[in-house]
C-alpha cells in the first residue's frame, strides 16, 4: 500500500459531533464538550471541520490562545494547509488551560476541490487526509473532539475517518431527523471502506422543551430507525434558551463560564438607572442551560466508556 491508503487507527478518545443538517447545536456541543474535558484537566484538542467558524470560544474576537509561528491558521487556513501539504496539524495552543483548537472557517470549503483532485489516485482513502494530518499530534492529547460540516458529504467523511466515535445531536422536527439519514450513509461508507474502528456512541435531542415528552419519544423512535436499534438515545435534553446561549457565544464563553458570572451580574435596575449596559446582565436562565450541558457531557462520556 502507498502512504495514501494506509488505514490509520483513530485515537481511542476521539469523537465527532455530527449530523446531516445545520442548526441543531452541533458546533455548540463540540465546543462545550471540548472545554468541559479541558476544565477537568484532560489535554484536549478541538478540530473544526466546518466552513462556518462559529468562534464559540472567542479565539478570533478576543485573541485567545497562542498562535503557531508562520502563516495564519485562523479561518480554516491551518486545516487546509495541513491537508494540502500533507503535514501535521498546527493548533492554536491554550485557548483555555489544557485546550488547543484547530479553527474552521472559509478556507475549509477549499478542501472540497482538493479532495476531488486527489480522488483519481487515492480513491475512497482520500477522506483519510485529516486522519493523516492528525496522527503525528494525536498522542499529545487525552481527548479529541471534531466538529463536522453539515450538508457536505466529503467534509463529513473527512471527519468520520479521523475519529473513533460519532455522536449525533438532532432537534425533534422532521427536517432535522431526515438529515440524520445523510450522516448515517456517510458513517456506513467510511466505516466499511476506511475506518473500521468507527462506532456510533449515541444520539440526543437538543434545543427542545424538556417537558415535551411525547414529541421526544416519537423523535427517539425515528432516530433509532435510522441509526439502528442498538443506538443509545441519551436522556438529557438541553432546552432551547436563546438569550443566554446567544449572550454566551457573543462573549466567547461556554455556558458554564457564563453561569459563573451570575454572582457579579448587573441588575435590570442598574440598566434602567444608566449604571450598566444590558449586556452586563447575566440572565438567570443560563444556570439551567449550563447544568443541562454538564449532564449531557457526562452522559456522552459515560456511553463512550461503556461502549469501549
C-alpha positions, 0 to 999 in steps of 0.5 A: 500500500502507498502512504495514501491508503494506509488505514490509520487507527483513530485515537481511542478518545476521539469523537465527532459531533455530527449530523446531516443538517445545520442548526441543531447545536452541533458546533455548540456541543463540540465546543462545550464538550471540548472545554468541559474535558479541558476544565477537568484537566484532560489535554484536549484538542478541538478540530473544526471541520466546518466552513462556518467558524462559529468562534464559540470560544472567542479565539478570533474576537478576543485573541485567545490562545497562542498562535503557531509561528508562520502563516495564519491558521485562523479561518480554516487556513491551518486545516487546509494547509495541513491537508494540502501539504500533507503535514501535521496539524498546527493548533492554536495552543491554550485557548483555555488551560489544557485546550488547543483548537484547530479553527474552521472557517472559509478556507475549509470549503477549499478542501472540497476541490482538493479532495476531488483532485486527489480522488483519481489516485487515492480513491475512497482513502482520500477522506483519510487526509485529516486522519493523516494530518492528525496522527503525528499530534494525536498522542499529545492529547487525552481527548479529541473532539471534531466538529463536522460540516453539515450538508457536505458529504466529503467534509463529513467523511473527512471527519468520520475517518479521523475519529473513533466515535460519532455522536449525533445531536438532532432537534425533534422536527422532521427536517432535522431527523431526515438529515440524520439519514445523510450522516448515517450513509456517510458513517456506513461508507467510511466505516466499511471502506476506511475506518473500521474502528468507527462506532456510533456512541449515541444520539440526543435531542437538543434545543427542545422543551424538556417537558415535551415528552411525547414529541421526544419519544416519537423523535427517539423512535425515528432516530433509532430507525435510522441509526439502528436499534442498538443506538443509545438515545441519551436522556438529557435534553438541553432546552432551547434558551436563546438569550443566554446561549446567544449572550454566551457565544457573543462573549466567547464563553461556554455556558458554564463560564457564563453561569459563573458570572451570575454572582457579579451580574448587573441588575435590570435596575442598574440598566434602567438607572444608566449604571450598566449596559444590558449586556452586563446582565447575566440572565438567570436562565443560563444556570439551567442551560449550563447544568443541562450541558454538564449532564449531557457531557457526562452522559456522552462520556459515560456511553463512550466508556461503556461502549469501549 
